[in-house]
Amino acid sequence: MSNPIFCTAPSRFDAPSPYAGPMARGEVTVAKDQLHRWTGDHRGLVLCVREGALWITQETDPDDVILRAGECFQVSTKGTVVAQGLASHSRLDCAASPS
């Protein structure tokens, strides 16, 4: 299992971002056992959990990660990324990695 990145990123990502994928920034809410998928090339996208907990898996990466509030994860492979809610209400911010 990969280790999460502990971050102190702001709750909103307002700065311009070098990540130019389909979802450069935004907020996602996931209920318990609900799945949220990102398809395509999202390398560099950072997922930061603001509330609750999520299980994250990336296509072609055998290591999954569980994130809790205050933890972040950077997508490092091409392909589908799946987040599954582990708490009754989980909220995450999506943004590019600061470079």
N, CA, C and O of each residue as an XYZ file, in Angstrom:
396
protein
N       0.843     -1.175      0.000
C       0.000      0.000      0.000
C       0.890      1.240      0.000
O       1.825      1.326      0.795
N       0.612      2.200     -0.880
C       1.390      3.436     -0.947
C       1.110      4.302      0.263
O       0.040      4.226      0.867
N       2.078      5.120      0.606
C       1.891      6.041      1.721
C       1.258      7.332      1.227
O       1.636      7.837      0.170
N       0.303      7.874      1.972
C      -0.295      9.143      1.568
C       0.698     10.280      1.760
O       1.665     10.170      2.514
N       0.433     11.354      1.070
C       1.210     12.586      1.223
C       0.464     13.440      2.235
O      -0.717     13.727      2.041
N       1.121     13.849      3.303
C       0.470     14.741      4.256
C       0.671     16.154      3.747
O       1.801     16.572      3.496
N      -0.400     16.883      3.596
C      -0.283     18.203      2.987
C      -1.027     19.246      3.793
O      -1.922     18.944      4.582
N      -0.636     20.451      3.572
C      -1.323     21.584      4.186
C      -1.875     22.470      3.087
O      -1.893     23.696      3.203
N      -2.324     21.829      2.021
C      -2.862     22.572      0.881
C      -4.126     23.322      1.298
O      -4.842     22.882      2.198
N      -4.399     24.446      0.651
C      -5.613     25.188      0.973
C      -6.855     24.382      0.619
O      -6.787     23.450     -0.182
N      -7.975     24.737      1.209
C      -9.196     23.986      0.929
C      -9.723     24.264     -0.470
O     -10.524     23.482     -0.983
N      -9.311     25.323     -1.086
C      -9.654     25.643     -2.469
C      -8.351     25.888     -3.222
O      -7.385     26.394     -2.651
N      -8.327     25.533     -4.484
C      -7.137     25.706     -5.294
C      -7.413     26.819     -6.297
O      -8.031     26.580     -7.334
N      -6.966     28.012     -5.999
C      -7.255     29.164     -6.840
C      -6.093     29.554     -7.740
O      -6.279     30.299     -8.702
N      -4.897     29.060     -7.440
C      -3.728     29.446     -8.226
C      -3.767     28.762     -9.590
O      -4.328     27.674     -9.721
N      -3.177     29.389    -10.603
C      -3.083     28.724    -11.907
C      -2.355     27.396    -11.755
O      -1.473     27.265    -10.907
N      -2.708     26.440    -12.549
C      -2.189     25.094    -12.393
C      -1.527     24.610    -13.671
O      -2.060     24.833    -14.758
N      -0.365     23.944    -13.565
C       0.256     23.388    -14.759
C      -0.439     22.120    -15.230
O      -0.237     21.701    -16.370
N      -1.258     21.493    -14.378
C      -1.991     20.294    -14.770
C      -3.100     20.705    -15.723
O      -3.923     21.560    -15.393
N      -3.127     20.105    -16.896
C      -4.099     20.520    -17.908
C      -5.080     19.413    -18.242
O      -5.673     19.410    -19.321
N      -5.253     18.482    -17.330
C      -6.175     17.374    -17.567
C      -7.617     17.837    -17.554
O      -7.898     19.012    -17.319
N      -8.528     16.917    -17.806
C      -9.945     17.258    -17.890
C     -10.525     17.853    -16.613
O     -11.505     18.596    -16.669
N      -9.932     17.535    -15.460
C     -10.457     18.094    -14.210
C      -9.291     18.699    -13.446
O      -8.741     18.066    -12.544
N      -8.916     19.908    -13.798
C      -7.742     20.533    -13.193
C      -7.981     20.917    -11.751
O      -7.053     20.842    -10.945
N      -9.174     21.322    -11.393
C      -9.471     21.626    -10.005
C     -10.953     21.385     -9.750
O     -11.776     21.363    -10.666
N     -11.253     21.208     -8.489
C     -12.653     21.025     -8.147
C     -12.817     20.270     -6.848
O     -11.849     19.838     -6.224
N     -14.052     20.127     -6.466
C     -14.391     19.431     -5.236
C     -15.303     18.268     -5.590
O     -16.194     18.397     -6.429
N     -15.075     17.138     -4.946
C     -15.884     15.946     -5.170
C     -16.390     15.467     -3.820
O     -15.635     15.424     -2.849
N     -17.664     15.107     -3.756
C     -18.254     14.523     -2.552
C     -18.620     13.078     -2.871
O     -19.238     12.798     -3.898
N     -18.233     12.161     -1.981
C     -18.459     10.733     -2.197
C     -19.112     10.159     -0.939
O     -18.597     10.326      0.166
N     -20.247      9.483     -1.115
C     -20.924      8.828      0.006
C     -20.265      7.478      0.284
O     -19.487      6.983     -0.531
N     -20.576      6.893      1.425
C     -20.009      5.592      1.790
C     -20.325      4.562      0.698
O     -21.463      4.447      0.243
N     -19.300      3.822      0.294
C     -19.363      2.771     -0.728
C     -19.618      3.290     -2.148
O     -19.646      2.494     -3.086
N     -19.801      4.584     -2.326
C     -19.958      5.170     -3.658
C     -18.587      5.246     -4.319
O     -17.577      5.450     -3.647
N     -18.559      5.078     -5.647
C     -17.318      5.174     -6.411
C     -17.306      6.442     -7.247
O     -18.334      6.863     -7.777
N     -16.127      7.043     -7.357
C     -15.922      8.169     -8.268
C     -14.730      7.796     -9.133
O     -13.697      7.369     -8.618
N     -14.869      7.956    -10.463
C     -13.814      7.566    -11.394
C     -13.306      8.759    -12.193
O     -14.067      9.637    -12.599
N     -12.001      8.758    -12.401
C     -11.363      9.679    -13.334
C     -10.747      8.787    -14.404
O      -9.995      7.871    -14.072
N     -11.045      9.028    -15.678
C     -10.470      8.232    -16.748
C      -9.551      9.101    -17.594
O      -9.735     10.315    -17.676
N      -8.574      8.484    -18.215
C      -7.625      9.223    -19.045
C      -6.306      9.412    -18.319
O      -5.974      8.678    -17.389
N      -5.572     10.405    -18.762
C      -4.252     10.677    -18.186
C      -4.376     11.801    -17.161
O      -4.529     12.965    -17.531
N      -4.313     11.460    -15.889
C      -4.433     12.442    -14.808
C      -3.168     12.525    -13.971
O      -3.209     12.965    -12.822
N      -2.033     12.100    -14.547
C      -0.774     12.187    -13.806
C      -0.544     13.622    -13.345
O      -0.701     14.568    -14.117
N      -0.169     13.771    -12.075
C       0.055     15.095    -11.500
C      -1.140     15.626    -10.731
O      -0.999     16.580     -9.966
N      -2.310     15.034    -10.912
C      -3.491     15.459    -10.167
C      -3.318     15.071     -8.700
O      -2.918     13.948     -8.395
N      -3.620     15.995     -7.799
C      -3.516     15.738     -6.364
C      -4.923     15.686     -5.774
O      -5.731     16.592     -5.978
N      -5.196     14.619     -5.046
C      -6.476     14.434     -4.365
C      -6.241     14.641     -2.883
O      -5.481     13.894     -2.267
N      -6.884     15.650     -2.298
C      -6.727     15.958     -0.872
C      -8.064     15.776     -0.173
O      -9.045     16.442     -0.507
N      -8.099     14.874      0.797
C      -9.336     14.601      1.526
C      -9.534     15.692      2.580
O      -8.656     15.932      3.408
N     -10.664     16.330      2.542
C     -11.004     17.390      3.494
C     -11.897     16.878      4.613
O     -11.914     17.432      5.712
N     -12.637     15.818      4.322
C     -13.587     15.276      5.306
C     -13.801     13.804      4.988
O     -13.914     13.437      3.818
N     -13.859     12.959      6.003
C     -14.127     11.541      5.808
C     -12.873     10.748      5.482
O     -11.775     11.082      5.926
N     -13.055      9.688      4.696
C     -11.954      8.809      4.304
C     -12.278      8.185      2.951
O     -13.441      7.939      2.630
N     -11.234      7.933      2.164
C     -11.400      7.354      0.835
C     -10.358      6.282      0.582
O      -9.228      6.362      1.064
N     -10.756      5.286     -0.177
C      -9.829      4.289     -0.704
C      -9.548      4.705     -2.138
O     -10.480      4.966     -2.900
N      -8.259      4.773     -2.522
C      -7.861      5.210     -3.858
C      -7.066      4.095     -4.524
O      -6.176      3.505     -3.912
N      -7.394      3.810     -5.789
C      -6.617      2.861     -6.567
C      -6.386      3.442     -7.956
O      -7.234      4.151     -8.499
N      -5.212      3.127     -8.526
C      -4.855      3.578     -9.869
C      -4.657      2.367    -10.773
O      -4.108      1.350    -10.351
N      -5.103      2.485    -12.003
C      -4.867      1.445    -12.991
C      -3.356      1.231    -13.148
O      -2.595      2.198    -13.169
N      -2.937      0.020    -13.255
C      -1.546     -0.435    -13.416
C      -0.688     -0.280    -12.162
O       0.487     -0.643    -12.193
N      -1.221      0.237    -11.078
C      -0.455      0.372     -9.836
C      -0.993     -0.649     -8.837
O      -2.160     -0.573     -8.453
N      -0.168     -1.600     -8.411
C      -0.666     -2.628     -7.501
C      -0.906     -2.113     -6.076
O      -1.544     -2.791     -5.270
N      -0.399     -0.927     -5.770
C      -0.549     -0.376     -4.419
C      -1.748      0.561     -4.341
O      -1.854      1.509     -5.120
N      -2.633      0.299     -3.418
C      -3.769      1.176     -3.141
C      -3.425      2.032     -1.935
O      -2.444      1.775     -1.237
N      -4.237      3.051     -1.696
C      -3.987      3.925     -0.551
C      -5.322      4.282      0.096
O      -6.333      4.449     -0.586
N      -5.309      4.395      1.409
C      -6.469      4.892      2.150
C      -6.096      6.264      2.681
O      -5.086      6.429      3.366
N      -6.927      7.246      2.352
C      -6.692      8.627      2.784
C      -7.738      9.037      3.798
O      -8.921      8.724      3.661
N      -7.285      9.736      4.806
C      -8.184     10.315      5.807
C      -8.102     11.828      5.696
O      -7.235     12.351      4.995
N      -8.979     12.528      6.367
C      -8.996     13.998      6.318
C      -7.603     14.539      6.603
O      -6.946     14.129      7.560
N      -7.157     15.473      5.750
C      -5.848     16.088      5.900
C      -4.748     15.395      5.116
O      -3.616     15.877      5.096
N      -5.055     14.260      4.461
C      -4.059     13.547      3.680
C      -4.322     13.741      2.186
O      -5.462     13.915      1.754
N      -3.239     13.706      1.415
C      -3.327     13.894     -0.035
C      -2.610     12.767     -0.754
O      -1.770     12.070     -0.184
N      -2.962     12.609     -2.013
C      -2.345     11.599     -2.864
C      -2.182     12.175     -4.253
O      -3.104     12.795     -4.783
N      -0.998     11.973     -4.857
C      -0.764     12.451     -6.220
C      -0.851     11.287     -7.195
O      -0.183     10.268     -7.020
N      -1.679     11.444     -8.223
C      -1.836     10.429     -9.253
C      -0.521     10.330    -10.025
O       0.032     11.341    -10.458
N      -0.027      9.100    -10.192
C       1.282      8.927    -10.821
C       1.259      8.039    -12.057
O       2.293      7.858    -12.700
N       0.103      7.483    -12.404
C       0.036      6.617    -13.582
C      -1.089      7.059    -14.507
O      -2.046      7.709    -14.086
N      -0.951      6.691    -15.779
C      -2.035      6.911    -16.744
C      -3.144      5.915    -16.463
O      -2.906      4.870    -15.857
N      -4.326      6.226    -16.892
C      -5.427      5.283    -16.778
C      -6.409      5.677    -15.697
O      -6.310      6.754    -15.108
N      -7.340      4.810    -15.449
C      -8.429      5.078    -14.519
C      -7.945      5.159    -13.073
O      -7.121      4.363    -12.623
N      -8.479      6.140    -12.370
C      -8.267      6.294    -10.931
C      -9.652      6.178    -10.296
O     -10.604      6.811    -10.752
N      -9.760      5.373     -9.249
C     -11.047      5.173     -8.580
C     -10.915      5.553     -7.111
O      -9.955      5.174     -6.440
N     -11.897      6.310     -6.624
C     -11.994      6.645     -5.205
C     -13.304      6.048     -4.684
O     -14.358      6.219     -5.296
N     -13.227      5.359     -3.566
C     -14.420      4.797     -2.930
C     -14.558      5.398     -1.546
O     -13.598      5.431     -0.777
N     -15.765      5.879     -1.228
C     -16.027      6.454      0.076
C     -16.009      5.402      1.171
O     -16.627      4.345      1.039
N     -15.295      5.697      2.255
C     -15.235      4.792      3.399
C     -15.988      5.347      4.603
O     -16.194      4.644      5.592
N     -16.393      6.595      4.515
C     -17.150      7.236      5.594
C     -18.520      7.631      5.039
O     -18.727      7.630      3.825
N     -19.445      7.964      5.925
C     -20.789      8.311      5.463
C     -20.775      9.502      4.510
O     -21.652      9.623      3.654
N     -19.791     10.376      4.653
C     -19.681     11.552      3.792
C     -18.198     11.899      3.676
O     -17.559     12.238      4.672
N     -17.655     11.815      2.472
C     -16.247     12.174      2.263
C     -16.182     13.281      1.224
O     -16.932     13.276      0.248
N     -15.290     14.218      1.439
C     -15.137     15.349      0.531
C     -13.658     15.499      0.206
O     -12.811     15.482      1.099
N     -13.353     15.646     -1.089
C     -11.968     15.856     -1.469
C     -11.861     16.985     -2.472
O     -12.786     17.257     -3.237
N     -10.696     17.642     -2.450
C     -10.366     18.660     -3.433
C      -9.412     18.033     -4.429
O      -8.586     17.191     -4.077
N      -9.538     18.460     -5.691
C      -8.675     17.973     -6.759
C      -7.951     19.167     -7.344
O      -8.570     20.181     -7.670
N      -6.641     19.048     -7.477
C      -5.857     20.132     -8.061
C      -4.540     19.576     -8.566
O      -4.198     18.421     -8.309
N      -3.812     20.398     -9.280
C      -2.512     19.994     -9.778
C      -1.492     20.068     -8.661
O      -1.653     20.811     -7.692
N      -0.456     19.295     -8.815
C       0.658     19.365     -7.885
C       1.339     20.716     -8.042
O       1.568     21.157     -9.169
N       1.668     21.384     -6.942
C       2.404     22.635     -7.069
C       3.785     22.323     -7.630
O       4.459     21.406     -7.160
N       4.205     23.082     -8.632
C       5.523     22.800     -9.202
C       6.379     24.032     -9.231
O       7.525     23.978     -9.679
